[in-house]
Amino acid sequence: MKGLWKEFKAFAMGGNMMDLALGFIIGAAFAALVESLAGNILMQLVAAIFGKPDFSNLSFSVNGAELKYGAFLTELLNFLLLGLVLFALVKAMKKLGLGNFRAQGSRECPFCKEFVPVDALKCKFCTADIDPEQVEDEDEHIVVSRTKHADG
């Protein structure tokens, strides 16, 4: 039992678990901040334009059932504004060189069928030039020069 407790303590206090916990806490705080920006500033701009901070009261009845499409529109608008804010923040942080925003995931090389990152320009197995599924800003000139050579 003592060995099991020691192993659990090593797991719980290990780097990966602490990193995960810190990431979760910071992520929750960041989500609250972005949600506040979307709800308290951007939705208030919508209220200034349309005269209402939300559309929750909009509804209609069908066979006695009330369809509250206004609540759905409000949530949809909140989601779109939140996504827009997050997209803008990530683009700004990427431009400033903050954080690690490399593409995640892998795909199959069309030549050797080995798995390579989605933003790979060259297969690390067969060394063939491949078109990336996601082009990073710093790699865009390589893809453009390839298409110029292929066309000309």
RADA-V254770 format. One record per pair of residues at least 24 apart in sequence whose C-alpha atoms are under 6 Angstrom apart, sorted by the first residue. I is the first residue (numbers start at 1). GAP is how many residues later the second one is. Records with the same first field share a line. If there is no record, write none. Layout:
BEGIN
I=GAP  GAP
END
This chain:
BEGIN
38=43  44
END
